[in-house]
Amino acid sequence: MIPGEFEYHAASSVDDAIRLLSAHEDAKILAGGHSLLPMMKLRFAEPAHLIDINGLSELKGIQLDGDTVRIGAMTTENDLIASEILQQHCPLLVDAAKLVADPQVRNRGTIGGDVAHGDPGNDHPAVMLALDAEFVIRGANGERVQAANGFFLGTYWNALEEGELMTEIRVPVSKPGTGYGYNKLKRKTGDYATAGSPVVLILDGDVCREIRIGLTNVAPMAIRAEAAEDALRGQVITEALIEQAAEQVMAACEPAEDLRGDVEYKTHMAAEMARRSIRDALARARS
């Protein structure tokens, strides 16, 4: 199908993009476009104005700043994969980017677009929850920092206010004893996850000092399985405890039935992805 009529604007700077957002009530930001443009073609989205931020170099790049990795919102998936900083200090993000869609999409799609779009099937939202990331957001009233936990409010709905733009993503560097895993079930290359689960944990000796379990595409938005985390935090993780956590993962799921599976299947697959990711994270933390 053909999109509805819209006016195109190429932003010259972040401030210009924010000015354009404030000036036009029915406006959308154009990043990689892999989510927005198909929705426009189907007339699920009909913005009157498109604000293109692809030319803004200030929104691209990856930097190490003390114990934090700073990632420009317009950094592409392939740039994440190629980053030596992420390979060393946040390898979960590299592994997750490799599972996003296909090479063509990864060459164009951006991490900020993936996060801000609010699609529960996108990979990065649950990964952001597992990493305990923060988002830098700018608008006409200045800049603020929003924790990933609490940012995702529903399907295509997040804590971005009207006229605001995500400019940067901040993730903590991996500490000693940190392990991670991301397992994702999909029907074929390029498909959204039937279910997925990123996990980050920190061991203190054999005891799990901290753990975060994210879930992809099994609720109206990316979520954390907090009851499952509570079952493992402060414990020496055993297979029996992993099974208890898997039960809590299933209890947290609210998937929608579609061509990828019914509610029961998706719920059980979420638990299986979480099991695998917990085991992967344990193995990496112990090594």
C-alpha positions as CSV (number, residue, x, y, z in Angstrom):
1,M,0.0,0.0,0.0
2,I,0.9,3.7,-0.3
3,P,1.4,5.9,2.8
4,G,-0.9,8.8,3.4
5,E,0.2,12.3,2.5
6,F,2.9,13.8,4.8
7,E,5.4,16.7,4.9
8,Y,9.1,15.7,5.1
9,H,11.5,17.6,7.3
10,A,15.3,16.9,7.5
11,A,16.5,18.0,10.9
12,S,19.8,19.9,10.9
13,S,20.5,19.3,14.6
14,V,19.0,17.8,17.7
15,D,17.7,21.2,18.7
16,D,16.2,21.6,15.2
17,A,14.5,18.2,15.5
18,I,13.0,19.2,18.9
19,R,11.8,22.6,17.4
20,L,10.1,20.7,14.6
21,L,8.4,18.3,17.0
22,S,7.1,21.3,19.0
23,A,6.0,23.1,15.9
24,H,4.0,20.2,14.4
25,E,1.5,18.4,16.6
26,D,1.1,15.3,14.4
27,A,4.8,14.5,13.8
28,K,6.9,11.4,13.9
29,I,10.6,10.9,14.1
30,L,12.2,9.0,11.2
31,A,15.2,6.9,12.3
32,G,15.9,3.7,10.5
33,G,12.3,3.5,9.4
34,H,11.9,-0.3,9.5
35,S,9.0,-0.1,11.9
36,L,7.4,3.2,11.1
37,L,7.3,3.0,7.3
38,P,5.6,-0.4,7.1
39,M,3.0,0.9,9.6
40,M,2.5,4.0,7.3
41,K,2.1,1.8,4.3
42,L,-0.7,-0.1,6.0
43,R,-2.2,3.1,7.2
44,F,-1.8,2.0,10.9
45,A,0.2,5.3,11.3
46,E,-0.6,8.4,9.3
47,P,1.6,11.2,10.6
48,A,1.2,14.6,8.9
49,H,4.9,15.3,9.3
50,L,8.1,13.1,9.2
51,I,11.2,14.5,10.9
52,D,14.3,12.8,9.5
53,I,17.2,12.6,12.0
54,N,19.5,10.3,9.9
55,G,21.9,13.1,9.2
56,L,22.6,13.9,12.8
57,S,26.1,12.6,13.6
58,E,25.7,13.9,17.2
59,L,23.3,11.0,17.7
60,K,25.7,8.3,16.6
61,G,28.6,6.5,18.2
62,I,29.7,4.5,21.2
63,Q,31.9,5.9,24.0
64,L,33.2,4.5,27.3
65,D,32.7,7.1,30.1
66,G,34.1,5.7,33.3
67,D,31.8,2.8,34.4
68,T,29.2,3.7,31.8
69,V,28.9,3.0,28.0
70,R,27.2,5.8,26.2
71,I,25.5,4.9,22.9
72,G,24.0,7.4,20.5
73,A,20.3,6.7,19.8
74,M,21.0,6.6,16.0
75,T,23.8,4.0,16.3
76,T,23.0,1.1,14.0
77,E,22.8,-2.6,14.9
78,N,25.9,-3.4,12.8
79,D,27.8,-0.6,14.6
80,L,26.8,-2.3,17.9
81,I,28.1,-5.6,16.7
82,A,31.4,-4.2,15.5
83,S,32.1,-2.1,18.6
84,E,35.1,-3.2,20.5
85,I,33.9,-1.2,23.5
86,L,30.7,-3.3,23.7
87,Q,32.5,-6.5,23.0
88,Q,34.6,-5.9,26.0
89,H,32.3,-4.1,28.4
90,C,28.7,-5.0,27.4
91,P,28.7,-8.2,25.3
92,L,25.0,-8.9,25.8
93,L,24.2,-6.0,23.6
94,V,26.4,-7.4,20.9
95,D,24.8,-10.8,21.1
96,A,21.3,-9.3,21.0
97,A,22.1,-7.1,18.0
98,K,23.2,-10.2,16.1
99,L,19.7,-11.6,16.6
100,V,17.9,-8.6,15.3
101,A,16.1,-9.3,11.9
102,D,18.6,-9.8,9.1
103,P,21.8,-8.1,7.8
104,Q,20.0,-5.5,5.7
105,V,17.9,-4.4,8.6
106,R,20.9,-4.4,10.9
107,N,22.7,-2.1,8.5
108,R,20.0,0.5,8.7
109,G,18.0,0.0,11.9
110,T,19.0,1.9,15.0
111,I,19.1,1.0,18.7
112,G,17.1,4.1,19.6
113,G,14.4,3.4,17.1
114,D,14.1,-0.2,18.3
115,V,13.7,1.0,21.9
116,A,11.5,4.0,21.4
117,H,9.0,2.4,19.0
118,G,7.5,0.4,21.9
119,D,6.9,-2.8,20.0
120,P,6.9,-5.8,22.5
121,G,8.4,-7.9,19.8
122,N,11.5,-5.8,19.4
123,D,14.7,-7.2,20.9
124,H,16.3,-4.2,22.6
125,P,13.6,-3.2,25.1
126,A,13.9,-6.4,27.2
127,V,17.7,-6.2,26.8
128,M,17.6,-2.7,28.2
129,L,15.6,-3.9,31.2
130,A,18.1,-6.7,31.8
131,L,21.1,-4.3,31.5
132,D,19.5,-1.8,33.9
133,A,20.0,0.9,31.2
134,E,19.1,4.6,31.3
135,F,17.8,6.8,28.4
136,V,18.7,10.4,27.9
137,I,15.7,12.3,26.6
138,R,15.6,15.9,25.4
139,G,12.7,18.2,24.8
140,A,11.7,21.8,24.7
141,N,12.0,21.9,28.5
142,G,15.5,20.5,28.6
143,E,17.1,17.1,29.2
144,R,16.1,14.3,31.6
145,V,17.3,10.8,32.3
146,Q,14.8,7.9,32.4
147,A,15.4,4.4,33.7
148,A,14.6,1.6,31.4
149,N,12.6,0.0,34.2
150,G,9.4,2.0,34.0
151,F,9.9,3.4,30.5
152,F,7.8,0.8,28.7
153,L,4.1,1.3,29.4
154,G,2.2,-0.7,26.8
155,T,2.1,-1.7,23.2
156,Y,3.7,1.3,21.2
157,W,3.4,3.3,24.4
158,N,6.3,4.5,26.5
159,A,7.4,7.4,28.8
160,L,8.4,9.7,26.0
161,E,6.3,12.9,26.2
162,E,5.1,14.9,23.3
163,G,7.9,16.8,21.7
164,E,10.6,14.7,23.3
165,L,13.5,12.8,21.5
166,M,15.7,10.0,22.8
167,T,19.3,11.0,22.2
168,E,21.4,8.5,24.1
169,I,21.3,5.2,25.9
170,R,23.6,4.5,28.9
171,V,24.4,1.0,30.1
172,P,26.7,0.1,33.0
173,V,29.9,-1.8,32.2
174,S,30.1,-5.4,33.2
175,K,31.5,-5.9,36.6
176,P,33.6,-8.8,37.8
177,G,31.4,-11.8,38.4
178,T,28.8,-10.7,35.8
179,G,27.3,-13.2,33.4
180,Y,24.7,-12.8,30.7
181,G,22.6,-14.7,28.2
182,Y,20.0,-14.0,25.6
183,N,18.0,-16.8,24.0
184,K,15.3,-16.1,21.4
185,L,12.9,-18.5,19.7
186,K,11.8,-17.4,16.2
187,R,10.3,-19.2,13.2
188,K,12.8,-18.0,10.7
189,T,15.6,-15.5,10.1
190,G,14.3,-12.0,10.3
191,D,11.2,-12.8,12.3
192,Y,10.2,-11.4,15.6
193,A,10.6,-13.5,18.6
194,T,8.0,-16.1,19.5
195,A,9.5,-15.6,23.0
196,G,12.8,-14.3,24.2
197,S,14.6,-13.7,27.5
198,P,17.8,-11.7,28.2
199,V,19.4,-12.3,31.6
200,V,22.1,-10.5,33.5
201,L,23.4,-11.7,36.9
202,I,26.3,-11.0,39.2
203,L,27.8,-13.7,41.4
204,D,29.5,-13.1,44.7
205,G,31.4,-16.4,45.1
206,D,28.6,-18.9,44.4
207,V,25.8,-16.7,45.5
208,C,23.7,-14.7,43.1
209,R,24.0,-11.1,44.4
210,E,21.9,-9.5,41.6
211,I,19.8,-10.7,38.7
212,R,17.6,-9.2,36.1
213,I,15.4,-11.3,33.7
214,G,13.8,-9.6,30.8
215,L,11.0,-11.1,28.6
216,T,10.4,-10.3,24.9
217,N,7.0,-10.5,23.1
218,V,5.0,-12.3,25.9
219,A,3.2,-9.2,27.3
220,P,1.9,-5.9,25.9
221,M,5.4,-4.5,26.4
222,A,8.8,-5.7,27.4
223,I,8.8,-6.7,31.1
224,R,11.0,-8.0,33.9
225,A,10.1,-11.2,35.6
226,E,10.7,-9.8,39.0
227,A,9.2,-12.7,41.0
228,A,11.6,-15.0,39.1
229,E,14.5,-12.7,40.0
230,D,13.4,-12.8,43.7
231,A,13.5,-16.6,43.6
232,L,17.2,-16.5,42.6
233,R,18.6,-13.4,44.2
234,G,20.7,-14.2,47.3
235,Q,20.8,-17.9,46.5
236,V,23.2,-20.4,45.2
237,I,21.5,-21.1,42.0
238,T,20.6,-24.8,41.4
239,E,18.6,-26.5,38.8
240,A,15.7,-26.8,41.2
241,L,15.8,-23.0,41.8
242,I,15.9,-22.4,38.0
243,E,12.7,-24.5,37.7
244,Q,11.1,-22.4,40.4
245,A,12.1,-19.2,38.5
246,A,10.7,-20.7,35.3
247,E,7.4,-21.2,36.9
248,Q,7.4,-17.5,38.0
249,V,8.3,-16.5,34.4
250,M,5.3,-18.3,33.1
251,A,3.1,-16.6,35.7
252,A,4.4,-13.2,34.5
253,C,3.5,-13.8,30.8
254,E,0.5,-12.3,29.1
255,P,1.1,-13.2,25.4
256,A,-1.3,-12.5,22.5
257,E,-2.2,-15.5,20.4
258,D,-1.0,-15.1,16.8
259,L,0.6,-17.1,14.0
260,R,3.7,-17.7,16.1
261,G,1.7,-19.7,18.6
262,D,-1.1,-19.8,21.1
263,V,-0.9,-18.5,24.7
264,E,0.2,-21.7,26.3
265,Y,2.9,-22.4,23.8
266,K,4.4,-18.9,24.0
267,T,4.2,-19.0,27.8
268,H,6.1,-22.3,28.0
269,M,8.7,-21.1,25.4
270,A,9.3,-17.9,27.5
271,A,10.1,-20.1,30.4
272,E,12.5,-22.3,28.3
273,M,14.3,-19.2,26.9
274,A,14.7,-17.9,30.5
275,R,16.1,-21.3,31.6
276,R,18.7,-21.3,28.9
277,S,19.6,-17.7,29.5
278,I,20.0,-18.2,33.2
279,R,22.3,-21.2,32.6
280,D,24.3,-19.3,30.0
281,A,24.7,-16.4,32.4
282,L,25.8,-18.7,35.2
283,A,28.4,-20.4,33.0
284,R,29.8,-17.0,31.9
285,A,29.9,-15.6,35.4
286,R,31.7,-18.6,36.7
287,S,34.3,-18.5,34.0
